[in-house]
Amino acid sequence: MTANTEHSFVAINYIDCEESYKPRFEELFSSRAKAIDKMPGFKNMEVLKPADGSAFLIVSYWDSEEAFKAWTGSPEFREGHKRGFEDIAKAKQEGKEPPMKSSFKTYSVLAR
């Protein structure tokens, strides 16, 4: 069995937000910079809001792992995440826990 190579690499960012930060997180994505949209190898992105209050999922589709890694190391990545990074830095300066935490998992497409 061979995979359709339309999107051969998927990155999922699991974002856990404090309850009070969830509206801000949704605002950040509804007004996002869209810097990722211009990156070579980027295909699509979905932001999934949990029905049960658990982690938000940011699912991005790429031509390759190399294209994804180029995104995460790019100035566009830093610009696209600037407001969220500022929120985290502010919380740390105030001696508080960050309002959100993220963890990435990456996948190769096996089948469609």
C-alpha positions as CSV (number, residue, x, y, z in Angstrom):
1,M,0.0,0.0,0.0
2,T,1.4,3.4,-0.9
3,A,0.3,6.7,0.5
4,N,-1.1,9.5,-1.6
5,T,1.6,12.1,-1.5
6,E,-0.6,15.1,-1.7
7,H,0.4,15.9,1.9
8,S,3.1,13.5,2.9
9,F,4.0,15.1,6.3
10,V,1.7,16.2,9.1
11,A,2.6,18.2,12.3
12,I,0.1,18.4,15.1
13,N,0.6,21.0,17.9
14,Y,-1.3,20.2,21.0
15,I,-2.1,23.4,22.9
16,D,-3.3,23.2,26.5
17,C,-4.7,26.6,27.6
18,E,-5.7,27.8,31.0
19,E,-9.5,28.2,31.0
20,S,-9.2,32.0,31.3
21,Y,-6.8,32.1,28.3
22,K,-9.0,30.2,25.8
23,P,-10.8,33.2,24.5
24,R,-7.5,35.0,23.9
25,F,-6.1,31.9,22.2
26,E,-9.1,31.8,19.8
27,E,-8.6,35.5,19.1
28,L,-5.0,34.9,18.2
29,F,-5.9,32.4,15.6
30,S,-8.9,34.3,14.2
31,S,-6.6,37.2,13.6
32,R,-3.4,35.3,12.7
33,A,-0.7,36.8,10.6
34,K,-1.0,33.9,8.0
35,A,2.8,33.8,7.7
36,I,2.7,30.0,7.4
37,D,0.6,30.3,4.3
38,K,3.5,31.6,2.2
39,M,6.0,29.0,3.3
40,P,7.4,26.6,0.6
41,G,6.0,23.1,1.1
42,F,3.0,24.3,3.2
43,K,-0.3,22.8,2.1
44,N,-3.0,23.5,4.6
45,M,-3.7,24.0,8.3
46,E,-6.7,23.3,10.6
47,V,-7.2,24.6,14.1
48,L,-9.4,22.2,16.0
49,K,-11.4,23.4,19.1
50,P,-12.0,20.6,21.6
51,A,-15.6,19.7,22.3
52,D,-14.6,18.4,25.8
53,G,-12.4,21.3,26.9
54,S,-9.1,19.4,26.4
55,A,-6.2,20.6,24.1
56,F,-6.7,22.6,20.9
57,L,-5.0,20.9,18.0
58,I,-3.2,22.8,15.2
59,V,-2.9,20.4,12.3
60,S,-0.6,21.4,9.5
61,Y,0.0,19.6,6.3
62,W,3.4,19.7,4.4
63,D,5.1,18.4,1.4
64,S,7.9,17.1,3.6
65,E,9.5,17.1,7.1
66,E,12.2,19.4,5.7
67,A,9.6,22.0,4.7
68,F,8.1,21.9,8.2
69,K,11.5,22.2,9.9
70,A,12.3,25.2,7.6
71,W,9.1,26.8,8.9
72,T,9.8,26.3,12.6
73,G,13.3,27.8,12.2
74,S,12.2,30.8,10.1
75,P,11.6,34.5,10.9
76,E,8.1,34.0,9.6
77,F,7.5,31.4,12.4
78,R,8.7,33.9,15.0
79,E,6.5,36.6,13.6
80,G,3.5,34.3,13.3
81,H,3.8,33.4,17.0
82,K,4.9,36.7,18.3
83,R,1.7,37.6,20.3
84,G,1.5,34.2,21.9
85,F,5.2,34.3,22.8
86,E,4.7,37.8,24.3
87,D,1.8,36.5,26.5
88,I,3.9,33.6,27.8
89,A,6.8,36.0,28.5
90,K,4.5,38.4,30.4
91,A,3.2,35.6,32.6
92,K,6.7,34.5,33.4
93,Q,7.8,38.1,34.2
94,E,4.8,38.2,36.6
95,G,5.9,35.0,38.2
96,K,2.9,33.1,36.9
97,E,2.6,29.8,35.0
98,P,2.4,30.3,31.2
99,P,-1.3,30.6,30.1
100,M,-0.7,27.9,27.4
101,K,1.7,25.1,26.8
102,S,2.3,23.3,23.5
103,S,3.8,20.0,22.4
104,F,4.4,18.9,18.8
105,K,4.0,15.5,17.3
106,T,4.8,14.7,13.7
107,Y,3.5,12.1,11.4
108,S,4.1,10.6,8.0
109,V,0.9,9.9,6.0
110,L,0.4,6.1,5.8
111,A,-2.9,6.0,4.0
112,R,-6.0,8.0,3.0
